[in-house]
Amino acid sequence: MIAGCQTIKEKTDAIVEKENEKLSKYISKPASVLQMDLGKPDEDFKNAKGNYELIYNTRKYGIPCERRFEINPDKIVIGFVSNGCF
């Protein structure tokens, strides 16, 4: 039982690492590059820090995926969060 859980954890970790590697390429790039690749975001708003957040929502196998990018006032990607994406 424990070995099965470990295998699932390793697979999940590998998927998360691949997703983070894929999205990390946008850090320090203009938001326009992000939007050329991913298209128009599903949501965008200014957060409490004064930065913009672009949110992309998709579904794979019925599981919702949210990718959230933080854009500074100079329109440069400074961070991201990915939930439920694989």
C-alpha positions in Angstrom: 0.0 0.0 0.0 2.8 2.5 0.9 4.7 1.6 -2.2 1.6 2.4 -4.3 1.2 5.8 -2.6 4.9 6.5 -3.2 4.6 5.7 -6.9 1.6 8.1 -7.2 3.5 10.8 -5.3 6.5 10.4 -7.6 4.4 10.7 -10.7 2.5 13.7 -9.4 5.8 15.4 -8.4 7.2 14.8 -11.9 4.0 16.3 -13.5 4.2 19.4 -11.2 7.9 19.8 -12.0 7.2 19.6 -15.8 4.4 22.2 -15.4 6.6 24.5 -13.4 9.4 24.2 -15.9 7.0 24.9 -18.8 5.6 28.1 -17.1 9.0 29.3 -15.7 10.1 30.3 -19.2 7.6 33.2 -19.0 9.3 34.7 -15.9 11.0 38.0 -16.8 9.4 38.0 -20.3 6.9 40.6 -21.5 3.2 39.8 -20.9 2.7 40.0 -24.6 4.8 36.9 -25.1 2.6 35.0 -22.6 -0.5 36.2 -24.4 0.8 35.2 -27.8 1.4 31.7 -26.5 -1.6 31.2 -24.3 -4.1 33.6 -25.8 -6.5 36.0 -24.1 -6.8 35.3 -20.4 -10.2 34.2 -18.9 -9.8 36.8 -16.2 -7.5 39.8 -15.5 -7.5 42.2 -12.6 -5.2 44.4 -10.6 -4.2 42.9 -7.3 -3.6 44.5 -3.9 0.1 45.0 -4.7 -0.8 47.0 -7.8 0.2 44.2 -10.2 -2.0 42.6 -12.8 -3.0 39.0 -12.6 -3.9 37.1 -15.7 -5.8 33.9 -15.2 -6.2 31.0 -17.6 -8.7 28.3 -16.9 -8.9 25.0 -18.8 -10.1 21.5 -18.2 -8.4 18.2 -18.8 -10.3 14.9 -18.2 -12.9 16.9 -16.4 -10.4 18.3 -13.9 -10.2 22.1 -13.8 -6.8 23.7 -14.3 -6.0 27.3 -13.3 -2.8 29.1 -14.3 -2.4 32.5 -12.7 0.4 34.9 -13.8 1.4 38.1 -12.0 2.5 41.0 -14.2 4.3 44.1 -12.8 3.5 47.7 -13.9 6.2 47.4 -16.6 4.2 44.5 -18.1 6.8 41.9 -17.2 5.8 38.4 -15.8 7.1 38.2 -12.3 5.4 35.0 -11.0 2.9 32.3 -11.6 0.8 29.7 -9.7 -0.6 26.6 -11.3 -3.4 24.5 -9.7 -4.8 21.2 -11.0 -2.8 21.3 -14.2 -1.0 18.2 -15.6 
